[in-house]
Amino acid sequence: MNTMTNTIDWTSPDVLSQIVHNIKNPLETIITASRQNERPGHEIIFNSSKQINNLIEEILTEIKSKSVSLTFHERPDIFGIYEANENVQCMCAKKINPSKITKLDQNWLVNLEKEIYRSINQNDINIYDLAYKMAVSERQLHRKINSLLYLSPNKYIRILRLHKAKELIDNYIQNSISQVAYAVGYNDVHYFSKLFVAQYNMSPKELIHSLK
């Protein structure tokens, strides 16, 4: 069985064009094979494939005319968390306005979140190590997080920890409070539950029962 040799660079601005071409190449092979083997079942395959191919051609035409935006941009999780949670809003010294944060700074926050998530099961995420991974000084890390989100690094990390904990419960990945707590870096289950209530107005136990 042949495997597709093309790969998609999901961070590239022409990601849509890459997707289209990765679909188009094997589809053309199907169309050719269906045309050569004109049997009752193959007519359905041919007609369906032809419709998809026509759609792809239309997309390619739009791409070439520049009428389709090909910019792919990740949004920091903290924006969605902030917008959906009044308790998180109250933790911030000022109101966060994502539209006023540059794409460059948003990308920086996305990369920072990825570094935090990689270490989220650690009880103590070292701020110095985090700053080193982000190629800034510890002081610069404090300043940047505070200037963009009006939070201290420790509060920011705590919000992300509890967000991941809620995801683990919501997605039925974990239904043991202690396992959820350990998975996001809390060895003290009682303390974890207290913080969870402060952020979500319900305990992890209440959330687990509400999903049953």
Salt bridges, closest charged atoms under 4 A:
GLU28 OE2 - LYS24 NZ 3.10
GLU57 OE2 - LYS24 NZ 2.36
GLU74 OE2 - LYS114 NZ 3.19
GLU83 OE2 - ARG75 NH2 2.62
ASP105 OD1 - LYS144 NZ 3.14
GLU115 OE2 - ARG118 NH1 2.96
GLU167 OE2 - HIS163 NE2 3.33
GLU167 OE1 - LYS164 NZ 3.03
ASP170 OD2 - LYS166 NZ 2.75
